[in-house]
Amino acid sequence: MRTSIFAHDLRVATWNIHDATGGDGLRNISRVGQVIRQLGVPLIGLQEVACGPADANEVAELALGNGYHWYAIPTRGHRSAKQYGNALLSTTPADSIHIHDLSIAGREPRGALEVRLHWKGHGLRVIVTHLGLRAGERRLQVERLLALLGRVPNVTTILLGDINEWLLWGRPLRWLHRRFGSSPAVRSFPTRLPILSLDRIWVDQPWTLSEIVAIRTHETRRASDHLPVVATLRLPAGA
């Protein structure tokens, strides 16, 4: 019997949880937790998650209640009120955490959360981000992000998040594909009738990317206005 050169299938997800507010207009963090349990992935990046000092218990509720470590950065909101940003839930602890400011003057603050960790012997660098709404803003943010992401030997880089790019031929997507390789676009927004591929996952070793799907169920349609997107990576043996 021929032995496969692939030893581990790693499933990763990205999900804009829209502050746990679903298509029915109701805010319900327990519905988000239920979907996260159903996904059962080792790594999930979240956007629009309440994660300021006053809200950290909410991220912890999502993480610890489902067996995850959690890492988060607020990017918008006021210290005296709710703050929102990006988070990574991981079944393995981080080796290091880095925060990158992608804010553009005059626009809503944005950032990227970079977490380095090991999963079953594989070195991973996971970047979770949520880019701006204007085309020019996204171009500047992608340029800044790519300047930060030099290749790291023996480490697989995974970029995931709500890229907010409506145009599949837009320059930000072309630049990201050039750096990471082509990644399938799956329709994830809005949940009631998904027509836009805003939520994306790239891997700097694109041959490891075996599948990307948007998870459309009764629960995911109710929990947020974005569907979670899940990718399967076939990591090589011998790491």
CORHU-V465056 format. One record per residue. N is the residue number from 1. RES is the residue in three letters. PSI is psi as a letter, one per 40 degrees, with the letter a starting at -180 (999 if undefined). Layout:
BEGIN
n=N res=RES psi=PSI
n=N res=RES psi=PSI
END
This chain:
BEGIN
n=1 res=MET psi=h
n=2 res=ARG psi=h
n=3 res=THR psi=h
n=4 res=SER psi=i
n=5 res=ILE psi=e
n=6 res=PHE psi=h
n=7 res=ALA psi=d
n=8 res=HIS psi=h
n=9 res=ASP psi=h
n=10 res=LEU psi=h
n=11 res=ARG psi=h
n=12 res=VAL psi=i
n=13 res=ALA psi=i
n=14 res=THR psi=i
n=15 res=TRP psi=h
n=16 res=ASN psi=h
n=17 res=ILE psi=e
n=18 res=HIS psi=f
n=19 res=ASP psi=f
n=20 res=ALA psi=f
n=21 res=THR psi=h
n=22 res=GLY psi=a
n=23 res=GLY psi=e
n=24 res=ASP psi=e
n=25 res=GLY psi=e
n=26 res=LEU psi=h
n=27 res=ARG psi=h
n=28 res=ASN psi=g
n=29 res=ILE psi=d
n=30 res=SER psi=d
n=31 res=ARG psi=d
n=32 res=VAL psi=d
n=33 res=GLY psi=d
n=34 res=GLN psi=d
n=35 res=VAL psi=d
n=36 res=ILE psi=d
n=37 res=ARG psi=d
n=38 res=GLN psi=d
n=39 res=LEU psi=d
n=40 res=GLY psi=f
n=41 res=VAL psi=i
n=42 res=PRO psi=d
n=43 res=LEU psi=h
n=44 res=ILE psi=h
n=45 res=GLY psi=h
n=46 res=LEU psi=i
n=47 res=GLN psi=i
n=48 res=GLU psi=f
n=49 res=VAL psi=h
n=50 res=ALA psi=h
n=51 res=CYS psi=e
n=52 res=GLY psi=i
n=53 res=PRO psi=d
n=54 res=ALA psi=e
n=55 res=ASP psi=e
n=56 res=ALA psi=d
n=57 res=ASN psi=d
n=58 res=GLU psi=d
n=59 res=VAL psi=d
n=60 res=ALA psi=d
n=61 res=GLU psi=d
n=62 res=LEU psi=d
n=63 res=ALA psi=d
n=64 res=LEU psi=d
n=65 res=GLY psi=e
n=66 res=ASN psi=e
n=67 res=GLY psi=f
n=68 res=TYR psi=i
n=69 res=HIS psi=i
n=70 res=TRP psi=i
n=71 res=TYR psi=h
n=72 res=ALA psi=i
n=73 res=ILE psi=h
n=74 res=PRO psi=i
n=75 res=THR psi=e
n=76 res=ARG psi=i
n=77 res=GLY psi=i
n=78 res=HIS psi=i
n=79 res=ARG psi=d
n=80 res=SER psi=e
n=81 res=ALA psi=a
n=82 res=LYS psi=i
n=83 res=GLN psi=i
n=84 res=TYR psi=i
n=85 res=GLY psi=a
n=86 res=ASN psi=i
n=87 res=ALA psi=i
n=88 res=LEU psi=h
n=89 res=LEU psi=h
n=90 res=SER psi=i
n=91 res=THR psi=e
n=92 res=THR psi=i
n=93 res=PRO psi=i
n=94 res=ALA psi=i
n=95 res=ASP psi=d
n=96 res=SER psi=i
n=97 res=ILE psi=h
n=98 res=HIS psi=i
n=99 res=ILE psi=h
n=100 res=HIS psi=h
n=101 res=ASP psi=h
n=102 res=LEU psi=e
n=103 res=SER psi=i
n=104 res=ILE psi=h
n=105 res=ALA psi=h
n=106 res=GLY psi=e
n=107 res=ARG psi=i
n=108 res=GLU psi=h
n=109 res=PRO psi=i
n=110 res=ARG psi=i
n=111 res=GLY psi=i
n=112 res=ALA psi=h
n=113 res=LEU psi=h
n=114 res=GLU psi=h
n=115 res=VAL psi=h
n=116 res=ARG psi=h
n=117 res=LEU psi=i
n=118 res=HIS psi=h
n=119 res=TRP psi=h
n=120 res=LYS psi=f
n=121 res=GLY psi=e
n=122 res=HIS psi=h
n=123 res=GLY psi=h
n=124 res=LEU psi=i
n=125 res=ARG psi=h
n=126 res=VAL psi=h
n=127 res=ILE psi=h
n=128 res=VAL psi=h
n=129 res=THR psi=i
n=130 res=HIS psi=h
n=131 res=LEU psi=i
n=132 res=GLY psi=i
n=133 res=LEU psi=d
n=134 res=ARG psi=i
n=135 res=ALA psi=d
n=136 res=GLY psi=d
n=137 res=GLU psi=d
n=138 res=ARG psi=d
n=139 res=ARG psi=d
n=140 res=LEU psi=d
n=141 res=GLN psi=d
n=142 res=VAL psi=d
n=143 res=GLU psi=d
n=144 res=ARG psi=d
n=145 res=LEU psi=d
n=146 res=LEU psi=d
n=147 res=ALA psi=d
n=148 res=LEU psi=d
n=149 res=LEU psi=g
n=150 res=GLY psi=i
n=151 res=ARG psi=i
n=152 res=VAL psi=h
n=153 res=PRO psi=h
n=154 res=ASN psi=f
n=155 res=VAL psi=h
n=156 res=THR psi=h
n=157 res=THR psi=h
n=158 res=ILE psi=h
n=159 res=LEU psi=h
n=160 res=LEU psi=i
n=161 res=GLY psi=a
n=162 res=ASP psi=h
n=163 res=ILE psi=e
n=164 res=ASN psi=f
n=165 res=GLU psi=h
n=166 res=TRP psi=d
n=167 res=LEU psi=h
n=168 res=LEU psi=e
n=169 res=TRP psi=e
n=170 res=GLY psi=i
n=171 res=ARG psi=d
n=172 res=PRO psi=d
n=173 res=LEU psi=d
n=174 res=ARG psi=d
n=175 res=TRP psi=d
n=176 res=LEU psi=d
n=177 res=HIS psi=d
n=178 res=ARG psi=d
n=179 res=ARG psi=d
n=180 res=PHE psi=e
n=181 res=GLY psi=i
n=182 res=SER psi=i
n=183 res=SER psi=h
n=184 res=PRO psi=i
n=185 res=ALA psi=h
n=186 res=VAL psi=i
n=187 res=ARG psi=h
n=188 res=SER psi=e
n=189 res=PHE psi=i
n=190 res=PRO psi=i
n=191 res=THR psi=d
n=192 res=ARG psi=d
n=193 res=LEU psi=g
n=194 res=PRO psi=h
n=195 res=ILE psi=e
n=196 res=LEU psi=i
n=197 res=SER psi=g
n=198 res=LEU psi=d
n=199 res=ASP psi=h
n=200 res=ARG psi=i
n=201 res=ILE psi=h
n=202 res=TRP psi=i
n=203 res=VAL psi=h
n=204 res=ASP psi=e
n=205 res=GLN psi=g
n=206 res=PRO psi=d
n=207 res=TRP psi=e
n=208 res=THR psi=e
n=209 res=LEU psi=h
n=210 res=SER psi=d
n=211 res=GLU psi=i
n=212 res=ILE psi=h
n=213 res=VAL psi=i
n=214 res=ALA psi=h
n=215 res=ILE psi=h
n=216 res=ARG psi=h
n=217 res=THR psi=i
n=218 res=HIS psi=d
n=219 res=GLU psi=d
n=220 res=THR psi=d
n=221 res=ARG psi=d
n=222 res=ARG psi=d
n=223 res=ALA psi=d
n=224 res=SER psi=i
n=225 res=ASP psi=e
n=226 res=HIS psi=i
n=227 res=LEU psi=i
n=228 res=PRO psi=i
n=229 res=VAL psi=h
n=230 res=VAL psi=h
n=231 res=ALA psi=i
n=232 res=THR psi=h
n=233 res=LEU psi=h
n=234 res=ARG psi=g
n=235 res=LEU psi=i
n=236 res=PRO psi=i
n=237 res=ALA psi=i
n=238 res=GLY psi=e
n=239 res=ALA psi=999
END
